[in-house]
């Protein structure tokens, strides 16, 4: 079935309803490790939060993967701060790795359903219909999203065998028959750049194997007609991030590594929501580890203090389905990060949403916004047909995007930046720059959160070069 990334929304932080949380709630423990429950106060069941209403057959589903650092216990009143983050980001389903008692406590403050099973809890505005686990690493909840069943899988994978530290010159608590120091978190004599050794050490973590088990379970759920969403802290970078383009960044030390866990999910047909919205890992690294936290010294926030250890290790994935669009994605947390044991402001193009709530974690979180469509999120334009003849201005849908012909075309597949097809992306009524789109002099376009005006006719010339065809109009993010 076709996958339809809409990529149409910005401004995910809610501006209303951020007031005080419900008080006086006594948390009741779950009846069993894998049983969903609502919390109660002394007077009875907390009135459940209403699911977001369906509008014209479409339901909003905002999903947050949020490592809460020992269940939110590292700060005072951590559960309340976690609940406030969920409110401010208007999240419907939250995956909570390093779970502790946080799911029950947060659900009590929000009136949501919750589930405690593995080391990842789930808190959901939408009702939980069923629950179980997969391979001991994944918490599984079937959600009722206004009549559409969505299976949510939350995971917190093995933190040892942290092979991403090897090329940065640090041990990663890697057990087994390896050189001295690999089994520690200490600095090594030199970076490790043998990709085969790095991948073998990573395989021994068990993360790739449990990803394969997850893919098998998801395949059965998809066959049963359910949509699947996966999120959590994988303790492993993405195959889409350690590429030739990033080989000399963030202490990758020249290596390109096809990290197996994310590769397994991608091979299983899942889509990484953040990387779908932001396909360039150089401009948008989306780093979630480590995060700055002003309440703690940097020595509490880094495990490789003489390295640039920034990585994207927290994720939200979704299964391709004609009933789903990916509308947006963002990083959530402080604007600053830790590099070589120092606090630095993030210098990427990433959209980082910073809630007013006190940040409870040593990770940043990742937020993905989806639409769930009862009858399918149909593309606005007909599918591209190789045998059809198109004239200038005709629009088609292809590979999840809308394309407009610049001149007569037949048999030419959309995608080439100088071909007859222009990829047309609009967000909140504003044209988004794409490589193939033609912009006439004076046309306005948005790129990486900034607005530009074309100084002359341009195509496949990315905004940002002050000597190029684009004039920066407004440096503020929308």
C-alpha positions in Angstrom: 0.0 0.0 0.0 1.3 3.5 -0.7 2.9 5.6 2.0 1.8 9.2 2.1 4.2 11.6 4.0 2.3 14.9 4.2 4.9 17.0 6.0 2.5 19.8 6.4 2.6 21.1 10.0 4.8 23.2 12.2 4.3 24.7 15.6 3.7 21.5 17.5 4.0 23.1 21.0 0.5 23.8 22.3 -0.1 27.4 23.3 -3.2 26.7 25.5 -4.1 24.2 28.2 -0.7 24.2 29.9 -2.1 25.0 33.3 -1.7 23.1 36.5 -2.1 19.4 36.6 -4.7 17.4 38.4 -3.9 17.2 42.1 -4.6 14.8 44.9 -4.3 11.6 43.0 -3.2 8.4 44.7 -1.3 6.1 42.3 -2.5 2.6 42.3 0.0 -0.1 41.1 -0.9 -2.2 38.0 -2.6 -5.4 38.6 0.0 -7.2 36.5 3.2 -6.3 34.6 1.5 -6.2 31.3 -2.0 -5.1 32.2 -3.2 -1.6 31.2 -5.0 0.4 33.8 -6.3 3.8 34.7 -5.3 5.3 38.0 -7.8 6.2 40.7 -8.1 8.8 43.5 -9.7 8.3 46.9 -13.1 9.0 45.4 -13.0 6.6 42.5 -11.8 6.5 38.9 -10.2 9.6 37.5 -12.4 10.8 34.6 -10.6 9.5 31.5 -9.2 12.1 29.2 -11.2 12.2 26.0 -9.5 11.0 22.9 -8.9 13.7 20.3 -12.0 14.0 18.1 -12.0 12.6 14.7 -12.5 15.3 12.0 -13.8 14.2 8.7 -12.5 10.7 9.3 -9.0 11.8 10.3 -7.5 11.5 13.8 -4.4 13.2 15.1 -1.7 10.9 16.7 1.3 12.7 18.2 3.9 10.2 19.5 6.8 11.0 21.8 9.8 8.8 22.6 11.0 10.1 25.9 13.7 8.5 28.0 12.9 9.7 31.5 16.1 8.9 33.3 15.4 6.5 36.1 11.7 7.0 36.0 11.9 10.8 36.4 13.5 10.4 39.9 16.6 12.5 39.1 14.6 15.7 39.7 12.1 16.8 42.2 8.5 16.0 41.3 9.7 14.3 38.1 6.3 12.7 37.2 4.6 16.1 37.2 7.3 17.6 35.0 7.0 14.7 32.6 3.2 15.2 32.5 3.7 18.9 31.7 6.0 18.0 28.8 3.3 15.7 27.4 0.7 18.5 27.8 2.9 21.2 26.2 3.8 19.0 23.2 0.1 17.9 22.8 1.2 14.2 22.8 -1.2 11.4 22.5 1.1 8.4 23.0 4.4 8.5 25.0 7.0 5.8 25.2 8.9 6.1 28.5 12.2 4.1 28.6 13.9 3.8 32.1 10.4 3.4 33.3 10.3 3.2 37.1 6.9 4.2 38.4 6.6 7.0 35.9 3.8 5.6 33.6 1.4 5.1 36.5 2.2 8.5 38.1 2.1 10.4 34.8 -1.2 8.7 33.8 -2.7 9.7 37.2 -1.9 13.3 36.4 -3.3 13.2 32.9 -6.2 10.8 33.2 -4.7 8.6 30.4 -4.3 4.9 30.1 -0.9 3.4 30.9 1.0 0.2 30.6 4.1 -1.1 32.5 5.7 -4.2 31.1 9.4 -4.1 30.1 11.7 -1.3 30.9 9.6 0.9 28.7 6.1 2.1 29.7 3.4 3.5 27.5 1.1 6.4 28.4 -1.8 6.9 26.0 -4.7 9.4 25.6 -6.3 6.7 23.4 -7.7 3.6 25.1 -5.5 0.5 25.4 -7.4 -2.5 24.2 -4.8 -5.3 24.6 -1.3 -5.6 25.9 1.7 -8.0 25.9 5.4 -8.0 25.3 7.7 -9.1 22.5 11.0 -10.8 23.1 11.3 -9.4 26.6 12.4 -6.0 25.2 9.3 -4.5 23.7 6.1 -3.4 25.5 3.2 -3.8 23.2 -0.2 -2.1 23.4 -3.1 -2.1 21.0 -4.7 1.3 20.9 -8.2 2.3 19.8 -7.6 5.5 17.7 -11.2 6.4 17.1 -12.0 3.0 15.7 -8.7 2.3 14.0 -6.4 -0.2 15.8 -2.8 1.0 16.2 -0.3 -1.3 17.8 2.3 0.7 19.8 5.7 -1.0 20.6 8.0 0.7 23.1 11.6 -0.4 23.7 14.6 0.3 25.8 17.3 -1.8 24.3 20.6 -3.1 25.8 22.8 -0.2 26.8 26.0 -2.2 27.0 27.9 -3.2 23.9 27.6 0.5 23.1 29.6 0.1 20.0 29.1 3.7 18.8 31.8 4.7 21.3 34.5 2.6 19.7 35.2 4.9 16.7 35.2 7.8 19.2 38.1 6.2 21.2 36.1 4.9 24.2 35.1 1.5 25.5 31.4 0.6 25.4 31.1 -2.0 28.1 31.6 -4.6 25.4 31.9 -8.1 26.9 33.6 -11.0 25.2 37.0 -11.7 23.6 37.9 -8.2 22.7 41.0 -6.0 23.2 41.7 -4.6 26.7 39.5 -1.6 27.5 36.6 -2.5 25.3 34.7 -3.9 28.4 35.0 -0.5 30.2 33.6 2.9 29.6 37.1 4.3 29.7 39.2 6.0 27.0 41.0 3.7 24.6 44.5 4.1 23.3 43.1 5.0 19.8 39.7 5.1 18.0 38.5 1.8 16.6 37.8 2.1 12.8 37.4 -1.6 11.8 33.8 -1.6 10.7 33.5 -5.4 10.8 34.7 -5.5 14.4 32.4 -2.6 15.4 29.4 -4.4 13.8 30.3 -7.7 15.4 30.5 -6.1 18.9 27.2 -4.4 18.2 25.6 -7.6 17.1 26.5 -9.2 20.4 24.4 -6.6 22.2 21.3 -8.5 21.1 19.7 -5.3 19.7 19.7 -6.5 16.1 18.1 -9.8 17.1 15.4 -8.2 19.1 14.7 -5.9 16.2 14.2 -8.9 14.0 11.7 -10.4 16.5 9.8 -7.1 16.5 9.6 -7.1 12.7 8.1 -10.6 12.8 5.5 -9.5 15.3 4.7 -6.4 13.3 4.3 -8.5 10.1 1.6 -10.5 11.9 -0.2 -7.4 13.1 -0.1 -5.8 9.7 -1.6 -8.9 8.2 -4.4 -8.5 10.7 -5.0 -5.0 9.4 -3.4 -3.0 12.2 -1.1 0.0 11.9 2.1 -0.2 14.0 4.1 2.6 15.7 7.5 1.9 17.3 9.4 4.1 19.7 12.0 4.2 22.4 15.7 4.4 23.2 17.6 1.9 21.1 21.1 2.7 22.5 22.3 2.5 18.9 22.7 5.1 16.1 20.9 4.9 12.7 22.2 3.4 9.5 20.8 6.6 7.9 23.0 8.8 10.0 26.5 7.2 9.8 27.0 7.8 6.1 29.7 9.1 3.7 28.3 12.6 4.2 28.7 12.4 8.0 32.0 10.4 8.1 34.0 13.4 9.3 31.4 14.8 11.7 30.8 14.2 15.4 33.9 12.1 15.9 32.8 9.4 13.4 36.5 9.3 12.5 35.9 8.6 8.8 33.9 5.4 9.2 30.6 4.6 7.6 28.6 2.0 9.6 25.5 0.2 8.6 24.1 -0.1 12.1 22.0 -3.3 12.2 19.1 -2.5 14.4 17.7 0.4 12.4 18.6 -1.4 9.2 16.5 -4.4 10.3 13.5 -2.2 10.9 13.9 -0.4 7.6 14.3 -3.8 5.8 11.2 -4.9 7.6 9.3 -2.0 5.8 9.1 0.5 8.7 9.8 4.2 8.2 11.9 6.4 10.5 9.5 9.4 11.0 12.2 11.9 11.8 14.5 10.9 8.9 11.5 10.8 6.6 10.7 14.5 7.4 14.4 15.5 7.5 16.3 13.2 5.1 19.7 15.1 5.4 21.7 13.8 8.5 24.2 16.7 8.0 21.7 19.5 8.2 19.4 17.7 10.6 21.3 15.2 12.8 18.4 15.0 15.3 20.8 14.2 18.1 19.0 13.0 21.3 22.1 11.9 23.3 23.5 13.5 25.3 21.2 16.3 26.3 22.1 19.3 28.4 20.3 19.6 31.6 21.1 22.8 33.6 20.3 21.1 36.9 23.3 18.8 36.6 27.0 19.2 36.1 28.3 18.1 32.7 30.1 15.2 34.3 26.7 13.7 35.1 25.6 14.0 31.4 28.5 12.5 29.5 30.1 9.1 29.4 32.8 10.0 26.9 34.0 13.4 28.2 36.8 13.9 25.7 34.7 13.0 22.6 31.9 14.4 20.6 29.4 11.6 21.4 26.3 13.2 20.0 24.0 10.6 18.4 20.4 10.0 17.5 19.5 7.0 19.5 15.8 7.7 20.3 13.3 7.0 17.5 9.7 6.8 16.3 9.0 4.4 13.4 5.7 3.7 11.7 4.6 1.1 9.2 3.7 2.3 5.7 -0.1 2.3 5.3 -2.5 4.2 3.1 -4.3 5.2 6.4 -1.2 7.0 7.7 0.6 10.2 6.9 3.7 11.6 8.6 2.9 15.2 9.2 5.9 16.4 11.1 8.7 15.6 13.5 10.9 17.5 15.9 13.4 17.1 18.7 12.1 18.1 22.2 14.3 19.3 25.0 16.9 21.9 25.9 18.5 23.9 23.1 22.0 23.1 24.3 23.9 19.8 24.3 27.2 18.4 25.6 30.3 18.2 23.5 33.7 17.2 25.0 32.3 17.8 28.5 31.2 21.4 27.7 27.7 22.9 27.2 27.2 24.1 23.6 24.3 25.5 21.8 22.9 23.3 19.1 24.2 24.6 15.7 22.1 22.4 13.4 19.0 23.2 11.5 17.0 20.9 13.8 13.7 22.2 15.1 14.1 21.8 18.9 11.0 22.4 20.9 11.8 23.4 24.5 8.9 23.1 27.0 8.5 25.3 30.0 8.5 22.3 32.2 11.7 21.4 34.1 13.6 19.0 31.9 13.8 15.6 33.7 16.2 13.7 31.5 19.8 13.3 30.2 18.3 12.6 26.7 16.3 14.8 24.4 13.1 13.3 23.2 11.8 12.8 19.6 8.3 13.8 18.6 6.4 12.6 15.5 3.0 13.8 14.4 0.8 11.4 12.3 -2.7 11.5 10.8 -4.8 8.3 10.9 -7.4 8.3 8.2 -10.4 5.9 8.4 -10.8 5.5 4.6 -7.2 6.2 3.6 -5.2 9.4 3.3 -5.7 9.7 -0.4 -3.3 11.8 -2.3 -4.7 14.9 -3.9 -3.3 14.0 -7.3 -3.7 10.8 -9.4 -0.9 8.3 -9.4 1.9 8.8 -12.0 1.3 6.5 -15.0 4.3 5.6 -17.2 2.2 5.3 -20.3 0.3 8.6 -19.9 1.1 11.9 -21.6 1.4 15.0 -19.4 1.6 18.6 -20.3 2.9 21.6 -18.3 1.0 22.0 -15.0 -0.3 18.5 -14.7 0.1 17.0 -11.2 0.6 13.4 -10.1 1.4 11.5 -6.9 4.5 9.4 -6.8 6.5 7.9 -4.0 4.5 9.7 -1.4 4.9 13.2 -2.9 3.0 15.5 -5.3 4.8 16.3 -8.6 4.0 19.0 -11.2 5.1 18.8 -14.8 7.2 21.7 -16.0 6.8 20.7 -19.6 5.5 17.9 -21.8 6.4 14.5 -20.3 5.7 10.8 -20.9 7.5 7.8 -19.5 9.9 9.9 -17.5 9.8 8.9 -13.8 9.6 11.7 -11.3 12.7 12.4 -9.2 15.5 13.9 -11.3 16.2 17.4 -10.1 16.4 18.7 -13.7 13.8 16.5 -15.2 10.2 17.4 -16.3 8.8 16.8 -12.8 8.9 19.3 -9.9 8.3 18.0 -6.3 5.7 20.3 -4.8 5.6 20.5 -1.0 3.5 23.1 0.8 3.5 23.5 4.6 0.8 25.8 6.2 0.4 27.4 2.7 4.1 28.2 2.3 6.1 26.6 -0.5 8.9 24.4 0.7 12.1 24.3 -1.2 12.8 21.0 -3.1 15.6 20.3 -5.4 13.4 19.8 -8.5 11.0 22.7 -8.0 11.3 25.7 -10.2 11.1 29.1 -8.5 10.8 32.3 -10.5 12.3 35.6 -9.4 10.4 36.9 -6.4 9.0 33.6 -5.3 9.0 32.9 -1.6 10.1 29.5 -0.2 10.9 28.0 3.2 13.9 25.8 3.9 15.2 24.5 7.3 12.9 26.8 9.2 13.9 30.0 7.4 12.1 32.0 4.7 13.8 33.1 1.4 12.9 35.0 -1.7 14.3 34.0 -5.1 16.5 36.8 -6.6 16.2 35.1 -10.1 15.0 32.0 -11.7 16.4 29.0 -9.8 16.2 25.2 -9.6 18.3 22.8 -7.6 20.2 25.6 -5.8 19.7 25.2 -2.1 19.0 28.3 0.0 21.6 29.3 2.4 24.5 30.4 0.2 24.7 34.2 0.5 26.2 34.3 -3.1 23.4 32.1 -4.5 19.9 32.9 -5.9 18.2 33.2 -2.5 17.7 36.2 -0.2 17.1 35.5 3.4 13.8 37.2 4.5 13.3 36.1 8.0 15.8 34.1 10.1 13.2 33.3 12.8 11.7 29.7 12.8 8.0 29.5 12.0 
